[in-house]
Amino acid sequence: MKMQWEELVDEVFEITRNRLKVIKVLALAKSAIRNNLGAELNEIKQPTLLIWGKNDSVTPPLVGEEFNKLIPNSQLHFIDKCGHAPMMEVPDEFNAILEKFLTELPK
């Protein structure tokens, strides 16, 4: 039986081998760059947790700091030696941060 992370690695690998999927991922990334949501982030009213990899080269930590400033009632947590996908790279640390955030939310 495969572990869940092995399935994720297989899925990502399959995306990179499928030309159409690669084109779709690149189009999505370009769209995210063109459609900057910075002006709308201050409209988020719910408590928001931002978990950011300190070594994220896709969306650098500076972006996380800016999101934290723009989103009212947000918390920003950086994870050392982590890139763009902390939920996959360091799931135990990610889950511990998330669990603490969720248990501290007002009931």
FIKOLZA-1660 file (N, C-alpha, C; in steps of 0.1 Angstrom, whole numbers, plus 5000, padded with zeros to 4 digits):
% residues 107
   i   px   py   pz ch aa at
   1 5008 4988 5000  A  M  N
   1 5000 5000 5000  A  M CA
   1 5009 5012 5000  A  M  C
   2 5006 5022 4991  A  K  N
   2 5014 5034 4990  A  K CA
   2 5010 5044 5001  A  K  C
   3 5019 5052 5006  A  M  N
   3 5017 5062 5015  A  M CA
   3 5011 5074 5007  A  M  C
   4 5003 5083 5014  A  Q  N
   4 4997 5094 5007  A  Q CA
   4 5007 5103 5000  A  Q  C
   5 5018 5106 5006  A  W  N
   5 5028 5115 5000  A  W CA
   5 5033 5108 4987  A  W  C
   6 5034 5095 4987  A  E  N
   6 5039 5088 4974  A  E CA
   6 5029 5090 4963  A  E  C
   7 5016 5090 4967  A  E  N
   7 5006 5093 4957  A  E CA
   7 5007 5107 4951  A  E  C
   8 5009 5116 4960  A  L  N
   8 5011 5130 4956  A  L CA
   8 5023 5132 4947  A  L  C
   9 5034 5125 4950  A  V  N
   9 5046 5126 4941  A  V CA
   9 5043 5120 4928  A  V  C
  10 5036 5108 4928  A  D  N
  10 5032 5102 4915  A  D CA
  10 5023 5111 4907  A  D  C
  11 5014 5118 4913  A  E  N
  11 5004 5127 4907  A  E CA
  11 5012 5139 4900  A  E  C
  12 5021 5145 4908  A  V  N
  12 5029 5156 4903  A  V CA
  12 5037 5152 4891  A  V  C
  13 5044 5140 4893  A  F  N
  13 5052 5135 4882  A  F CA
  13 5044 5133 4870  A  F  C
  14 5032 5127 4871  A  E  N
  14 5023 5125 4860  A  E CA
  14 5020 5138 4853  A  E  C
  15 5017 5149 4860  A  I  N
  15 5014 5162 4855  A  I CA
  15 5026 5166 4846  A  I  C
  16 5038 5165 4851  A  T  N
  16 5050 5169 4844  A  T CA
  16 5052 5161 4831  A  T  C
  17 5047 5150 4830  A  R  N
  17 5048 5141 4818  A  R CA
  17 5037 5143 4808  A  R  C
  18 5027 5150 4812  A  N  N
  18 5015 5152 4803  A  N CA
  18 5016 5167 4798  A  N  C
  19 5018 5168 4785  A  R  N
  19 5020 5181 4779  A  R CA
  19 5008 5190 4781  A  R  C
  20 4996 5185 4779  A  L  N
  20 4984 5193 4781  A  L CA
  20 4983 5198 4795  A  L  C
  21 4986 5190 4805  A  K  N
  21 4985 5194 4819  A  K CA
  21 4996 5204 4822  A  K  C
  22 5008 5203 4817  A  V  N
  22 5018 5213 4819  A  V CA
  22 5014 5226 4814  A  V  C
  23 5008 5226 4802  A  I  N
  23 5003 5239 4796  A  I CA
  23 4992 5245 4805  A  I  C
  24 4983 5237 4810  A  K  N
  24 4973 5242 4819  A  K CA
  24 4978 5248 4832  A  K  C
  25 4988 5241 4838  A  V  N
  25 4995 5246 4850  A  V CA
  25 5002 5260 4847  A  V  C
  26 5009 5261 4836  A  L  N
  26 5016 5273 4832  A  L CA
  26 5005 5284 4830  A  L  C
  27 4994 5281 4823  A  A  N
  27 4984 5291 4821  A  A CA
  27 4978 5296 4834  A  A  C
  28 4976 5287 4843  A  L  N
  28 4971 5291 4856  A  L CA
  28 4981 5300 4864  A  L  C
  29 4993 5297 4863  A  A  N
  29 5003 5305 4870  A  A CA
  29 5004 5319 4863  A  A  C
  30 5003 5320 4850  A  K  N
  30 5003 5333 4844  A  K CA
  30 4991 5341 4847  A  K  C
  31 4980 5334 4848  A  S  N
  31 4967 5341 4852  A  S CA
  31 4968 5347 4866  A  S  C
  32 4974 5339 4875  A  A  N
  32 4976 5344 4889  A  A CA
  32 4985 5356 4889  A  A  C
  33 4995 5357 4881  A  I  N
  33 5003 5369 4880  A  I CA
  33 4996 5381 4875  A  I  C
  34 4988 5379 4864  A  R  N
  34 4980 5390 4858  A  R CA
  34 4969 5395 4867  A  R  C
  35 4963 5386 4874  A  N  N
  35 4951 5389 4882  A  N CA
  35 4954 5391 4897  A  N  C
  36 4962 5401 4900  A  N  N
  36 4966 5403 4914  A  N CA
  36 4954 5406 4922  A  N  C
  37 4953 5399 4933  A  L  N
  37 4941 5401 4942  A  L CA
  37 4944 5410 4954  A  L  C
  38 4956 5417 4954  A  G  N
  38 4960 5425 4965  A  G CA
  38 4950 5435 4970  A  G  C
  39 4943 5441 4961  A  A  N
  39 4933 5451 4964  A  A CA
  39 4920 5445 4971  A  A  C
  40 4918 5432 4969  A  E  N
  40 4906 5426 4975  A  E CA
  40 4909 5418 4988  A  E  C
  41 4922 5416 4991  A  L  N
  41 4925 5408 5003  A  L CA
  41 4920 5415 5016  A  L  C
  42 4919 5428 5017  A  N  N
  42 4913 5434 5029  A  N CA
  42 4899 5432 5031  A  N  C
  43 4892 5426 5021  A  E  N
  43 4878 5422 5023  A  E CA
  43 4875 5409 5030  A  E  C
  44 4886 5401 5032  A  I  N
  44 4885 5389 5039  A  I CA
  44 4882 5392 5054  A  I  C
  45 4871 5387 5059  A  K  N
  45 4867 5390 5072  A  K CA
  45 4869 5378 5082  A  K  C
  46 4871 5366 5077  A  Q  N
  46 4874 5355 5086  A  Q CA
  46 4888 5354 5091  A  Q  C
  47 4890 5349 5103  A  P  N
  47 4904 5347 5108  A  P CA
  47 4911 5338 5097  A  P  C
  48 4923 5343 5094  A  T  N
  48 4930 5337 5083  A  T CA
  48 4944 5332 5087  A  T  C
  49 4948 5320 5084  A  L  N
  49 4961 5315 5087  A  L CA
  49 4969 5314 5074  A  L  C
  50 4981 5320 5074  A  L  N
  50 4990 5319 5063  A  L CA
  50 5002 5311 5068  A  L  C
  51 5005 5300 5061  A  I  N
  51 5016 5292 5064  A  I CA
  51 5026 5292 5052  A  I  C
  52 5038 5297 5054  A  W  N
  52 5047 5301 5043  A  W CA
  52 5060 5294 5045  A  W  C
  53 5065 5288 5034  A  G  N
  53 5079 5283 5034  A  G CA
  53 5089 5294 5033  A  G  C
  54 5099 5294 5042  A  K  N
  54 5109 5305 5041  A  K CA
  54 5117 5304 5028  A  K  C
  55 5118 5293 5022  A  N  N
  55 5125 5291 5010  A  N CA
  55 5116 5290 4997  A  N  C
  56 5105 5296 4998  A  D  N
  56 5095 5295 4987  A  D CA
  56 5100 5305 4976  A  D  C
  57 5104 5299 4965  A  S  N
  57 5109 5307 4954  A  S CA
  57 5098 5310 4944  A  S  C
  58 5086 5303 4945  A  V  N
  58 5075 5306 4936  A  V CA
  58 5067 5318 4941  A  V  C
  59 5064 5319 4954  A  T  N
  59 5058 5330 4960  A  T CA
  59 5066 5334 4973  A  T  C
  60 5076 5342 4971  A  P  N
  60 5086 5345 4982  A  P CA
  60 5079 5350 4995  A  P  C
  61 5087 5348 5006  A  P  N
  61 5082 5352 5019  A  P CA
  61 5077 5366 5020  A  P  C
  62 5083 5375 5012  A  L  N
  62 5078 5389 5012  A  L CA
  62 5064 5390 5008  A  L  C
  63 5059 5381 5000  A  V  N
  63 5045 5381 4996  A  V CA
  63 5036 5377 5008  A  V  C
  64 5041 5367 5015  A  G  N
  64 5033 5363 5027  A  G CA
  64 5032 5375 5037  A  G  C
  65 5043 5382 5039  A  E  N
  65 5043 5394 5048  A  E CA
  65 5033 5404 5043  A  E  C
  66 5033 5406 5030  A  E  N
  66 5023 5416 5024  A  E CA
  66 5009 5411 5026  A  E  C
  67 5006 5398 5024  A  F  N
  67 4993 5393 5026  A  F CA
  67 4989 5395 5040  A  F  C
  68 4998 5392 5049  A  N  N
  68 4995 5394 5064  A  N CA
  68 4991 5408 5067  A  N  C
  69 4997 5418 5061  A  K  N
  69 4994 5432 5063  A  K CA
  69 4980 5435 5057  A  K  C
  70 4977 5429 5046  A  L  N
  70 4965 5432 5039  A  L CA
  70 4952 5425 5044  A  L  C
  71 4954 5413 5049  A  I  N
  71 4943 5406 5054  A  I CA
  71 4940 5408 5069  A  I  C
  72 4929 5415 5072  A  P  N
  72 4926 5417 5086  A  P CA
  72 4925 5404 5094  A  P  C
  73 4929 5404 5106  A  N  N
  73 4928 5392 5115  A  N CA
  73 4935 5380 5109  A  N  C
  74 4947 5382 5103  A  S  N
  74 4955 5371 5098  A  S CA
  74 4967 5369 5107  A  S  C
  75 4971 5356 5106  A  Q  N
  75 4984 5352 5113  A  Q CA
  75 4993 5346 5102  A  Q  C
  76 5006 5349 5103  A  L  N
  76 5016 5344 5094  A  L CA
  76 5026 5336 5101  A  L  C
  77 5028 5324 5096  A  H  N
  77 5038 5315 5102  A  H CA
  77 5047 5310 5091  A  H  C
  78 5060 5312 5093  A  F  N
  78 5070 5308 5084  A  F CA
  78 5076 5294 5089  A  F  C
  79 5079 5286 5079  A  I  N
  79 5086 5273 5082  A  I CA
  79 5099 5273 5075  A  I  C
  80 5110 5271 5083  A  D  N
  80 5123 5271 5078  A  D CA
  80 5126 5259 5069  A  D  C
  81 5135 5260 5060  A  K  N
  81 5139 5249 5051  A  K CA
  81 5127 5243 5044  A  K  C
  82 5118 5252 5039  A  C  N
  82 5106 5247 5033  A  C CA
  82 5103 5256 5021  A  C  C
  83 5098 5250 5010  A  G  N
  83 5096 5257 4998  A  G CA
  83 5081 5262 4997  A  G  C
  84 5075 5259 4985  A  H  N
  84 5062 5264 4981  A  H CA
  84 5051 5256 4987  A  H  C
  85 5053 5244 4991  A  A  N
  85 5042 5235 4995  A  A CA
  85 5044 5229 5009  A  A  C
  86 5043 5237 5019  A  P  N
  86 5046 5232 5033  A  P CA
  86 5037 5221 5036  A  P  C
  87 5024 5221 5031  A  M  N
  87 5015 5210 5035  A  M CA
  87 5020 5196 5030  A  M  C
  88 5028 5196 5019  A  M  N
  88 5034 5184 5014  A  M CA
  88 5048 5182 5019  A  M  C
  89 5056 5192 5020  A  E  N
  89 5070 5191 5023  A  E CA
  89 5072 5188 5038  A  E  C
  90 5064 5194 5047  A  V  N
  90 5066 5192 5061  A  V CA
  90 5052 5191 5068  A  V  C
  91 5044 5180 5064  A  P  N
  91 5030 5179 5068  A  P CA
  91 5029 5179 5084  A  P  C
  92 5038 5173 5091  A  D  N
  92 5036 5173 5106  A  D CA
  92 5037 5187 5111  A  D  C
  93 5047 5195 5107  A  E  N
  93 5048 5209 5112  A  E CA
  93 5036 5217 5107  A  E  C
  94 5032 5215 5095  A  F  N
  94 5021 5223 5089  A  F CA
  94 5008 5220 5097  A  F  C
  95 5006 5207 5100  A  N  N
  95 4994 5203 5107  A  N CA
  95 4994 5208 5122  A  N  C
  96 5006 5208 5128  A  A  N
  96 5007 5213 5142  A  A CA
  96 5003 5228 5142  A  A  C
  97 5008 5236 5133  A  I  N
  97 5004 5250 5132  A  I CA
  97 4990 5252 5129  A  I  C
  98 4984 5244 5120  A  L  N
  98 4970 5245 5117  A  L CA
  98 4961 5241 5129  A  L  C
  99 4965 5230 5135  A  E  N
  99 4957 5226 5147  A  E CA
  99 4957 5236 5158  A  E  C
 100 4968 5242 5161  A  K  N
 100 4969 5253 5171  A  K CA
 100 4960 5265 5167  A  K  C
 101 4960 5269 5154  A  F  N
 101 4952 5280 5150  A  F CA
 101 4937 5276 5151  A  F  C
 102 4933 5264 5147  A  L  N
 102 4919 5260 5148  A  L CA
 102 4914 5259 5162  A  L  C
 103 4923 5254 5171  A  T  N
 103 4918 5253 5185  A  T CA
 103 4917 5266 5192  A  T  C
 104 4924 5276 5187  A  E  N
 104 4924 5289 5194  A  E CA
 104 4913 5298 5188  A  E  C
 105 4906 5294 5178  A  L  N
 105 4895 5302 5172  A  L CA
 105 4884 5303 5182  A  L  C
 106 4877 5315 5183  A  P  N
 106 4866 5316 5192  A  P CA
 106 4855 5307 5188  A  P  C
 107 4848 5302 5198  A  K  N
 107 4837 5292 5195  A  K CA
 107 4824 5299 5193  A  K  C
% end
